[in-house]
Amino acid sequence: MKGVVVQILLAVAIVEIMMVPGLAIDCAQVNFSLATCIPFLTGIEASPSLACCAGVRSLKTLAPTPEDRRVACECAKAAAVRYPSLKVDAASSLPKKCGVDINIPISKTTNCQSIN
């Protein structure tokens, strides 16, 4: 019984660590944060929705360090490639339109390793 309790506590601790912003950001988190921005990024909507901007703010929280931002950038870059109709000007203006400075470009051609 004692071993089961220890395993449960360990599992809970691992989940909590994974949820701490800045630790182990992954593409699923980036994609989830930016999913509601697709209509704006592809030109279907003229401005980002409130949900989109909330996602951009969430992404900023998830990627506080340069390494986190580089990982998030690579994820955003991979996602951008999947959307051939992505509007470059919409993607570059997204953070400013949402009032968030995230330093994570959304582009098919960004050199993510140069991000600080």
VMD Tcl script that builds the backbone (N, CA, C; Angstrom):
set m [mol new atoms 348]
animate dup $m
set s [atomselect $m all]
$s set {name element resname resid chain x y z} {
  {N N MET 1 A 0.833 -1.198 0.000}
  {CA C MET 1 A 0.000 0.000 0.000}
  {C C MET 1 A 0.872 1.254 0.000}
  {N N LYS 2 A 1.954 1.210 0.817}
  {CA C LYS 2 A 2.836 2.360 0.918}
  {C C LYS 2 A 3.481 2.671 -0.436}
  {N N GLY 3 A 3.839 1.629 -1.195}
  {CA C GLY 3 A 4.443 1.808 -2.515}
  {C C GLY 3 A 3.470 2.462 -3.494}
  {N N VAL 4 A 2.204 2.126 -3.412}
  {CA C VAL 4 A 1.185 2.706 -4.289}
  {C C VAL 4 A 1.019 4.193 -3.997}
  {N N VAL 5 A 1.014 4.547 -2.728}
  {CA C VAL 5 A 0.887 5.954 -2.336}
  {C C VAL 5 A 2.081 6.753 -2.856}
  {N N VAL 6 A 3.269 6.203 -2.738}
  {CA C VAL 6 A 4.472 6.873 -3.225}
  {C C VAL 6 A 4.391 7.063 -4.740}
  {N N GLN 7 A 3.934 6.041 -5.467}
  {CA C GLN 7 A 3.804 6.143 -6.917}
  {C C GLN 7 A 2.787 7.207 -7.311}
  {N N ILE 8 A 1.694 7.286 -6.598}
  {CA C ILE 8 A 0.672 8.293 -6.883}
  {C C ILE 8 A 1.224 9.692 -6.631}
  {N N LEU 9 A 1.911 9.870 -5.509}
  {CA C LEU 9 A 2.503 11.176 -5.213}
  {C C LEU 9 A 3.539 11.569 -6.255}
  {N N LEU 10 A 4.325 10.605 -6.701}
  {CA C LEU 10 A 5.323 10.864 -7.735}
  {C C LEU 10 A 4.647 11.269 -9.045}
  {N N ALA 11 A 3.590 10.575 -9.422}
  {CA C ALA 11 A 2.859 10.906 -10.643}
  {C C ALA 11 A 2.269 12.312 -10.561}
  {N N VAL 12 A 1.700 12.675 -9.419}
  {CA C VAL 12 A 1.142 14.011 -9.231}
  {C C VAL 12 A 2.241 15.067 -9.339}
  {N N ALA 13 A 3.388 14.801 -8.744}
  {CA C ALA 13 A 4.509 15.750 -8.807}
  {C C ALA 13 A 4.981 15.942 -10.238}
  {N N ILE 14 A 5.050 14.867 -11.008}
  {CA C ILE 14 A 5.476 14.974 -12.413}
  {C C ILE 14 A 4.482 15.801 -13.211}
  {N N VAL 15 A 3.209 15.579 -13.024}
  {CA C VAL 15 A 2.189 16.359 -13.726}
  {C C VAL 15 A 2.299 17.832 -13.354}
  {N N GLU 16 A 2.507 18.135 -12.091}
  {CA C GLU 16 A 2.641 19.526 -11.662}
  {C C GLU 16 A 3.863 20.182 -12.284}
  {N N ILE 17 A 4.963 19.462 -12.352}
  {CA C ILE 17 A 6.173 20.009 -12.974}
  {C C ILE 17 A 5.925 20.293 -14.444}
  {N N MET 18 A 5.208 19.389 -15.119}
  {CA C MET 18 A 4.927 19.584 -16.539}
  {C C MET 18 A 4.033 20.794 -16.779}
  {N N MET 19 A 3.251 21.189 -15.800}
  {CA C MET 19 A 2.331 22.304 -15.967}
  {C C MET 19 A 2.957 23.641 -15.594}
  {N N VAL 20 A 4.142 23.640 -15.018}
  {CA C VAL 20 A 4.801 24.878 -14.629}
  {C C VAL 20 A 5.273 25.595 -15.884}
  {N N PRO 21 A 4.881 26.877 -16.072}
  {CA C PRO 21 A 5.328 27.605 -17.248}
  {C C PRO 21 A 6.854 27.635 -17.323}
  {N N GLY 22 A 7.367 27.477 -18.531}
  {CA C GLY 22 A 8.799 27.552 -18.738}
  {C C GLY 22 A 9.491 26.199 -18.662}
  {N N LEU 23 A 8.769 25.173 -18.297}
  {CA C LEU 23 A 9.370 23.852 -18.222}
  {C C LEU 23 A 8.709 22.942 -19.244}
  {N N ALA 24 A 9.515 22.395 -20.127}
  {CA C ALA 24 A 9.064 21.369 -21.067}
  {C C ALA 24 A 7.899 21.821 -21.937}
  {N N ILE 25 A 7.988 23.022 -22.512}
  {CA C ILE 25 A 6.963 23.445 -23.451}
  {C C ILE 25 A 7.022 22.527 -24.664}
  {N N ASP 26 A 5.871 22.192 -25.206}
  {CA C ASP 26 A 5.859 21.327 -26.380}
  {C C ASP 26 A 4.920 21.883 -27.441}
  {N N CYS 27 A 4.967 21.254 -28.599}
  {CA C CYS 27 A 4.185 21.759 -29.729}
  {C C CYS 27 A 2.679 21.669 -29.482}
  {N N ALA 28 A 2.247 20.706 -28.702}
  {CA C ALA 28 A 0.813 20.612 -28.409}
  {C C ALA 28 A 0.342 21.867 -27.677}
  {N N GLN 29 A 1.159 22.353 -26.734}
  {CA C GLN 29 A 0.796 23.570 -26.005}
  {C C GLN 29 A 0.796 24.781 -26.930}
  {N N VAL 30 A 1.789 24.876 -27.795}
  {CA C VAL 30 A 1.872 25.995 -28.727}
  {C C VAL 30 A 0.687 25.955 -29.688}
  {N N ASN 31 A 0.411 24.794 -30.250}
  {CA C ASN 31 A -0.703 24.654 -31.186}
  {C C ASN 31 A -2.027 25.001 -30.519}
  {N N PHE 32 A -2.206 24.539 -29.294}
  {CA C PHE 32 A -3.431 24.837 -28.561}
  {C C PHE 32 A -3.563 26.346 -28.322}
  {N N SER 33 A -2.446 26.983 -27.966}
  {CA C SER 33 A -2.470 28.429 -27.693}
  {C C SER 33 A -2.822 29.239 -28.930}
  {N N LEU 34 A -2.379 28.786 -30.094}
  {CA C LEU 34 A -2.580 29.562 -31.322}
  {C C LEU 34 A -3.740 29.076 -32.193}
  {N N ALA 35 A -4.389 27.996 -31.821}
  {CA C ALA 35 A -5.447 27.414 -32.662}
  {C C ALA 35 A -6.562 28.402 -32.992}
  {N N THR 36 A -6.951 29.218 -32.028}
  {CA C THR 36 A -8.051 30.153 -32.281}
  {C C THR 36 A -7.609 31.344 -33.136}
  {N N CYS 37 A -6.322 31.415 -33.447}
  {CA C CYS 37 A -5.799 32.501 -34.283}
  {C C CYS 37 A -5.829 32.160 -35.767}
  {N N ILE 38 A -6.105 30.911 -36.110}
  {CA C ILE 38 A -6.063 30.483 -37.510}
  {C C ILE 38 A -6.950 31.347 -38.409}
  {N N PRO 39 A -8.173 31.687 -38.017}
  {CA C PRO 39 A -8.981 32.539 -38.912}
  {C C PRO 39 A -8.316 33.892 -39.218}
  {N N PHE 40 A -7.666 34.478 -38.239}
  {CA C PHE 40 A -6.959 35.739 -38.478}
  {C C PHE 40 A -5.707 35.503 -39.317}
  {N N LEU 41 A -4.949 34.487 -38.970}
  {CA C LEU 41 A -3.680 34.227 -39.642}
  {C C LEU 41 A -3.850 33.825 -41.106}
  {N N THR 42 A -5.005 33.291 -41.458}
  {CA C THR 42 A -5.257 32.884 -42.834}
  {C C THR 42 A -6.103 33.894 -43.613}
  {N N GLY 43 A -6.439 35.009 -42.968}
  {CA C GLY 43 A -7.168 36.066 -43.665}
  {C C GLY 43 A -8.677 35.926 -43.657}
  {N N ILE 44 A -9.203 34.953 -42.952}
  {CA C ILE 44 A -10.661 34.793 -42.868}
  {C C ILE 44 A -11.266 35.909 -42.020}
  {N N GLU 45 A -10.567 36.290 -40.960}
  {CA C GLU 45 A -11.005 37.389 -40.096}
  {C C GLU 45 A -9.997 38.528 -40.192}
  {N N ALA 46 A -10.499 39.762 -40.087}
  {CA C ALA 46 A -9.641 40.944 -40.238}
  {C C ALA 46 A -8.818 41.249 -38.996}
  {N N SER 47 A -9.246 40.760 -37.847}
  {CA C SER 47 A -8.496 41.017 -36.617}
  {C C SER 47 A -8.563 39.769 -35.734}
  {N N PRO 48 A -7.579 39.628 -34.843}
  {CA C PRO 48 A -7.581 38.451 -33.960}
  {C C PRO 48 A -8.729 38.522 -32.953}
  {N N SER 49 A -9.298 37.374 -32.669}
  {CA C SER 49 A -10.388 37.300 -31.696}
  {C C SER 49 A -9.844 37.445 -30.269}
  {N N LEU 50 A -10.748 37.657 -29.335}
  {CA C LEU 50 A -10.351 37.718 -27.924}
  {C C LEU 50 A -9.727 36.395 -27.491}
  {N N ALA 51 A -10.284 35.296 -27.968}
  {CA C ALA 51 A -9.737 33.983 -27.621}
  {C C ALA 51 A -8.328 33.810 -28.190}
  {N N CYS 52 A -8.119 34.305 -29.399}
  {CA C CYS 52 A -6.791 34.250 -30.009}
  {C C CYS 52 A -5.791 35.018 -29.155}
  {N N CYS 53 A -6.135 36.229 -28.781}
  {CA C CYS 53 A -5.218 37.045 -27.973}
  {C C CYS 53 A -4.970 36.425 -26.600}
  {N N ALA 54 A -5.980 35.764 -26.053}
  {CA C ALA 54 A -5.779 35.050 -24.787}
  {C C ALA 54 A -4.775 33.919 -24.994}
  {N N GLY 55 A -4.836 33.265 -26.137}
  {CA C GLY 55 A -3.880 32.214 -26.461}
  {C C GLY 55 A -2.468 32.751 -26.612}
  {N N VAL 56 A -2.335 33.930 -27.221}
  {CA C VAL 56 A -1.020 34.557 -27.377}
  {C C VAL 56 A -0.449 34.905 -26.000}
  {N N ARG 57 A -1.299 35.442 -25.116}
  {CA C ARG 57 A -0.846 35.742 -23.750}
  {C C ARG 57 A -0.444 34.461 -23.018}
  {N N SER 58 A -1.196 33.398 -23.240}
  {CA C SER 58 A -0.879 32.112 -22.632}
  {C C SER 58 A 0.473 31.603 -23.130}
  {N N LEU 59 A 0.713 31.770 -24.418}
  {CA C LEU 59 A 1.991 31.345 -24.988}
  {C C LEU 59 A 3.148 32.108 -24.359}
  {N N LYS 60 A 2.952 33.385 -24.111}
  {CA C LYS 60 A 4.003 34.173 -23.455}
  {C C LYS 60 A 4.312 33.599 -22.070}
  {N N THR 61 A 3.288 33.229 -21.349}
  {CA C THR 61 A 3.457 32.656 -20.015}
  {C C THR 61 A 4.155 31.301 -20.083}
  {N N LEU 62 A 3.834 30.515 -21.103}
  {CA C LEU 62 A 4.415 29.183 -21.246}
  {C C LEU 62 A 5.879 29.211 -21.672}
  {N N ALA 63 A 6.319 30.341 -22.251}
  {CA C ALA 63 A 7.675 30.410 -22.801}
  {C C ALA 63 A 8.442 31.619 -22.271}
  {N N PRO 64 A 8.785 31.628 -20.978}
  {CA C PRO 64 A 9.460 32.785 -20.398}
  {C C PRO 64 A 10.967 32.859 -20.666}
  {N N THR 65 A 11.593 31.723 -20.999}
  {CA C THR 65 A 13.039 31.719 -21.185}
  {C C THR 65 A 13.389 31.675 -22.671}
  {N N PRO 66 A 14.609 32.072 -23.017}
  {CA C PRO 66 A 15.017 31.997 -24.429}
  {C C PRO 66 A 14.891 30.579 -25.004}
  {N N GLU 67 A 15.260 29.579 -24.240}
  {CA C GLU 67 A 15.147 28.202 -24.743}
  {C C GLU 67 A 13.686 27.835 -24.991}
  {N N ASP 68 A 12.797 28.212 -24.075}
  {CA C ASP 68 A 11.370 27.955 -24.262}
  {C C ASP 68 A 10.863 28.658 -25.520}
  {N N ARG 69 A 11.309 29.898 -25.727}
  {CA C ARG 69 A 10.868 30.655 -26.908}
  {C C ARG 69 A 11.395 30.027 -28.194}
  {N N ARG 70 A 12.606 29.489 -28.164}
  {CA C ARG 70 A 13.141 28.812 -29.352}
  {C C ARG 70 A 12.319 27.565 -29.676}
  {N N VAL 71 A 11.969 26.795 -28.652}
  {CA C VAL 71 A 11.142 25.605 -28.859}
  {C C VAL 71 A 9.772 26.028 -29.396}
  {N N ALA 72 A 9.171 27.041 -28.783}
  {CA C ALA 72 A 7.863 27.520 -29.237}
  {C C ALA 72 A 7.937 28.031 -30.669}
  {N N CYS 73 A 9.027 28.693 -31.004}
  {CA C CYS 73 A 9.235 29.193 -32.360}
  {C C CYS 73 A 9.276 28.042 -33.357}
  {N N GLU 74 A 10.015 26.996 -33.038}
  {CA C GLU 74 A 10.093 25.830 -33.937}
  {C C GLU 74 A 8.708 25.205 -34.120}
  {N N CYS 75 A 7.943 25.157 -33.052}
  {CA C CYS 75 A 6.586 24.607 -33.135}
  {C C CYS 75 A 5.692 25.500 -34.004}
  {N N ALA 76 A 5.782 26.819 -33.802}
  {CA C ALA 76 A 4.987 27.758 -34.596}
  {C C ALA 76 A 5.402 27.695 -36.067}
  {N N LYS 77 A 6.690 27.535 -36.310}
  {CA C LYS 77 A 7.208 27.435 -37.673}
  {C C LYS 77 A 6.645 26.184 -38.349}
  {N N ALA 78 A 6.668 25.066 -37.655}
  {CA C ALA 78 A 6.128 23.819 -38.201}
  {C C ALA 78 A 4.634 23.943 -38.473}
  {N N ALA 79 A 3.916 24.619 -37.578}
  {CA C ALA 79 A 2.479 24.816 -37.775}
  {C C ALA 79 A 2.223 25.729 -38.973}
  {N N ALA 80 A 3.031 26.762 -39.128}
  {CA C ALA 80 A 2.866 27.705 -40.238}
  {C C ALA 80 A 3.019 27.004 -41.585}
  {N N VAL 81 A 3.918 26.041 -41.651}
  {CA C VAL 81 A 4.133 25.289 -42.892}
  {C C VAL 81 A 2.879 24.502 -43.277}
  {N N ARG 82 A 2.116 24.059 -42.284}
  {CA C ARG 82 A 0.894 23.289 -42.554}
  {C C ARG 82 A -0.234 24.156 -43.105}
  {N N TYR 83 A -0.095 25.479 -43.041}
  {CA C TYR 83 A -1.140 26.389 -43.527}
  {C C TYR 83 A -0.604 27.205 -44.701}
  {N N PRO 84 A -0.762 26.691 -45.927}
  {CA C PRO 84 A -0.238 27.412 -47.087}
  {C C PRO 84 A -0.885 28.784 -47.269}
  {N N SER 85 A -2.074 28.975 -46.726}
  {CA C SER 85 A -2.749 30.266 -46.877}
  {C C SER 85 A -2.404 31.250 -45.761}
  {N N LEU 86 A -1.405 30.918 -44.949}
  {CA C LEU 86 A -0.978 31.808 -43.868}
  {C C LEU 86 A -0.531 33.153 -44.449}
  {N N LYS 87 A -1.072 34.224 -43.927}
  {CA C LYS 87 A -0.717 35.576 -44.368}
  {C C LYS 87 A 0.463 36.065 -43.539}
  {N N VAL 88 A 1.575 36.340 -44.204}
  {CA C VAL 88 A 2.804 36.732 -43.524}
  {C C VAL 88 A 2.596 37.994 -42.686}
  {N N ASP 89 A 1.898 39.003 -43.250}
  {CA C ASP 89 A 1.698 40.245 -42.487}
  {C C ASP 89 A 0.792 40.013 -41.282}
  {N N ALA 90 A -0.191 39.150 -41.406}
  {CA C ALA 90 A -1.055 38.854 -40.257}
  {C C ALA 90 A -0.243 38.168 -39.157}
  {N N ALA 91 A 0.595 37.219 -39.563}
  {CA C ALA 91 A 1.414 36.496 -38.585}
  {C C ALA 91 A 2.388 37.426 -37.869}
  {N N SER 92 A 3.013 38.325 -38.623}
  {CA C SER 92 A 3.989 39.216 -37.985}
  {C C SER 92 A 3.315 40.279 -37.118}
  {N N SER 93 A 2.065 40.612 -37.431}
  {CA C SER 93 A 1.371 41.646 -36.655}
  {C C SER 93 A 0.578 41.096 -35.470}
  {N N LEU 94 A 0.446 39.779 -35.386}
  {CA C LEU 94 A -0.394 39.175 -34.342}
  {C C LEU 94 A -0.045 39.623 -32.926}
  {N N PRO 95 A 1.205 39.519 -32.487}
  {CA C PRO 95 A 1.490 39.934 -31.106}
  {C C PRO 95 A 1.124 41.393 -30.846}
  {N N LYS 96 A 1.452 42.274 -31.771}
  {CA C LYS 96 A 1.149 43.698 -31.574}
  {C C LYS 96 A -0.363 43.931 -31.541}
  {N N LYS 97 A -1.099 43.280 -32.431}
  {CA C LYS 97 A -2.559 43.451 -32.447}
  {C C LYS 97 A -3.195 42.940 -31.160}
  {N N CYS 98 A -2.526 41.983 -30.519}
  {CA C CYS 98 A -3.026 41.456 -29.246}
  {C C CYS 98 A -2.437 42.211 -28.048}
  {N N GLY 99 A -1.512 43.133 -28.306}
  {CA C GLY 99 A -0.905 43.898 -27.223}
  {C C GLY 99 A 0.032 43.071 -26.362}
  {N N VAL 100 A 0.700 42.090 -26.985}
  {CA C VAL 100 A 1.581 41.192 -26.246}
  {C C VAL 100 A 2.932 41.129 -26.960}
  {N N ASP 101 A 4.008 41.286 -26.212}
  {CA C ASP 101 A 5.344 41.140 -26.765}
  {C C ASP 101 A 5.843 39.756 -26.398}
  {N N ILE 102 A 5.763 38.822 -27.348}
  {CA C ILE 102 A 6.141 37.449 -27.021}
  {C C ILE 102 A 7.506 37.043 -27.563}
  {N N ASN 103 A 8.044 37.772 -28.523}
  {CA C ASN 103 A 9.346 37.457 -29.121}
  {C C ASN 103 A 9.384 36.034 -29.663}
  {N N ILE 104 A 8.238 35.582 -30.189}
  {CA C ILE 104 A 8.159 34.285 -30.855}
  {C C ILE 104 A 7.516 34.523 -32.213}
  {N N PRO 105 A 8.337 34.643 -33.255}
  {CA C PRO 105 A 7.770 34.906 -34.569}
  {C C PRO 105 A 6.972 33.715 -35.094}
  {N N ILE 106 A 5.919 34.014 -35.826}
  {CA C ILE 106 A 5.137 32.974 -36.479}
  {C C ILE 106 A 5.423 33.130 -37.967}
  {N N SER 107 A 6.276 32.262 -38.467}
  {CA C SER 107 A 6.716 32.372 -39.849}
  {C C SER 107 A 7.232 31.026 -40.330}
  {N N LYS 108 A 7.130 30.819 -41.630}
  {CA C LYS 108 A 7.642 29.593 -42.220}
  {C C LYS 108 A 9.157 29.619 -42.369}
  {N N THR 109 A 9.758 30.813 -42.245}
  {CA C THR 109 A 11.181 30.957 -42.561}
  {C C THR 109 A 12.042 31.478 -41.403}
  {N N THR 110 A 11.502 31.610 -40.228}
  {CA C THR 110 A 12.240 32.153 -39.099}
  {C C THR 110 A 13.409 31.268 -38.701}
  {N N ASN 111 A 14.532 31.883 -38.369}
  {CA C ASN 111 A 15.654 31.172 -37.771}
  {C C ASN 111 A 15.430 31.194 -36.252}
  {N N CYS 112 A 14.825 30.168 -35.747}
  {CA C CYS 112 A 14.449 30.129 -34.332}
  {C C CYS 112 A 15.650 30.087 -33.389}
  {N N GLN 113 A 16.782 29.640 -33.856}
  {CA C GLN 113 A 17.959 29.559 -33.003}
  {C C GLN 113 A 18.504 30.934 -32.634}
  {N N SER 114 A 18.093 31.970 -33.368}
  {CA C SER 114 A 18.591 33.324 -33.082}
  {C C SER 114 A 17.733 34.061 -32.061}
  {N N ILE 115 A 16.685 33.414 -31.557}
  {CA C ILE 115 A 15.782 34.055 -30.602}
  {C C ILE 115 A 16.408 34.092 -29.220}
  {N N ASN 116 A 16.243 35.239 -28.569}
  {CA C ASN 116 A 16.766 35.392 -27.197}
  {C C ASN 116 A 15.651 35.365 -26.193}
}
mol reanalyze $m
mol bondsrecalc $m
mol representation Tube
mol addrep $m
